[in-house]
């Protein structure tokens, strides 16, 4: 039997935590009875600087439930960093770690299959969404568009996979060797290259509260995913500049022809339009390059990703 740990990042999740702990505990007891996991397996909640009573509830659950452990981050660092904090803390205390959001919209029935696949020699098992009917229409459409865009930009990732996955201790130790500050785990983990497989993940509706993953956060994650793993946007700016040079050359010959033929018409509309158009593309290009420079600036500082202020329970 393996020692399993689930890691769930929590940001203002007071409405779902107790129910989530109850469901995970029931699942753990079933898998222990089936001799899939050991009795010392753990349910780890990572408090990502919540402003509500999330940490107080985790403390209460830890006292009542021997499976539950808590990790309290010193301040809010974001979803990806909270997951990383949980995984890196548990990599020396468990044979395998499963990351799953605290709202448990991911399919709990897939977890026993993940454990079986791990026992068969897979170091990474990805949960791949086969149904997203519980998600809003806009979120479903934007998610598919984002994965397609990633493919076009050359980012290697698992289609329709978010952050529901199992990783072995060996895979986690390899992940720890990546000193990335701009974390995009969906693109980073496939780079490890160990034996992996997938399981079906049917998304269910939240039992309480609302998602803390706002549109702004999703857009920032998408930007991190593309700019951290692909330089194609920079080449896009380069080729756009080349096209504009050709357009300008064509306009130059047109102006010469108009002067020779005497058909030139005085006017400034087209000039102003051209200036605004070219100016917009210049600013767009500078912005893209600025994003990459900003990321380099963050990486070279080598600041810690997170600080842990408290750990509850025996890991």
Secondary structure, DSSP 8 states (H G I E B T S, - for coil): -B-EEEEEEESS-TTTHHHHHHHHHHHHHHHHHTTSB-TT-EEEEEE-S-SSSHHHHHHHHHHH-TTEEEEEESS---HHHHHHHHHHHHTTT-SEEEE--TT--S-THHHHHHHHHHHTT-SEEEEEEEE-TTS-HHHHHHHHHHHHHHHHTT----TTEEEEEEEEHHHHHHHTT---SS--HHHHGGGT---EEEEEEE----SSS--S--HHHHHHHHHHHHHHH--HHHHHHHHHHHHHHHHHHHHHHHHHHHHHHT-----SHHHHHHHHHHHHHHHHHHHHHHHHHHHHHHHHHT--S--EEEEES--
